[in-house]
Amino acid sequence: MENNKTNNIGLKVALGIALVLFIGTAFYSFDLLKNKKETEAQLIEEKQLVMNDLSNMAKQYDIVIGDNEIANQHLIEAKERIQGLMDSLKISETNVKSLWRYKSKYLSLQKEMDILLTENDKLKIENSLLATSLDSTRVRLEERTMFTDSLLVQNTALAEVVEDAAVLTTVGLKGFGVIERSSGKLVPTERAGRSDKIRVCYTVAKNKLVNAGEQELYVQVIDPKNNTLGVNEQIQFGEQTLNYSLVSKFNYENANLNICEFVAPSGDGFEKGRYTVNVFNENDLVSTTEFTLQ
């Protein structure tokens, strides 16, 4: 009887211990499960924070890249590395080892961004100074171009003036009838019937702008019936045609030079009336005069 009682007490003690152990185990398991869930929640939260940091870094790169007129390849490549890390982080396992690895990569990218942005700011300042220098140079070039254009206009105008001035001119043009004696002596006359020839005299004016050497002028004598006396030949200057009586050729030495030429009558003699004498330098009329034979 006493043995049965003792056995019952031992059984109750064993059951009590087992119950305590079961309850302790249950509480321990429950605590482990609770800690696991909390850890997982914390890891998910940490993962999202890393993702947010990476996203903010990518946005910063977008802003800086957009501000640059010329694409900075280093910034673009760094932005691509961040985007690749974000894509990898989205599909990665949520555990301490994996998260720590991504945090390390994030910190490395953060240091890289600080260096790149500092260099970019330096480049922007240099580019700004360069742009200012280029603008200043452009202004100076424009001013020089305007000055050169002004000189070109002045030189062109001066060249035109010189060209216009570099022509032979004549002064003192006279035309009159002469009687030619057998001795060669010439006697001026105003009578058409007694005139053997018409004498044309003029002075070639000194002009240092004209080169010395052989020169020629065209003399035109027109009678009262509007006929050109002398050889009455034509010469073309561009679109203009000149009928001339003779070609007056001479050696010009940059000094005043007196010239006299003779024109013979066409037919039996000279007509009475008014005669016109013109001297041309090519197609330019340089002097004209009139005289009358009675």
Buried (B, 14 or more C-beta within 10 A) or exposed (E): EEEEEEEEEEEEEEEEEEEEEEEEEEEEEEEEEEEEEEEEEEBEEBBEEBBEBBEEBBEBBEEBBEEBEEEBEEBEEBBEBBBEBBEEBEEBEBEEEBBEBBBEBBEEBEEBBEEBBEEBEEBBEEBEEEEEEEEEEEEEEEEEEEEEEEEEEEEEEEEEEEEEEEEBBBEEBBBBBBBBEEEEEBEEBEEBEBBBBBBBBBBBBBBEEBEEEEBEBBBBBBBBEEEBBBEBEEBEEEEEEBBBBBBBEBEBEEEEBEBEBBBEBBEEEBBEEEBBBBBBBBBBEBBBBEBEBE
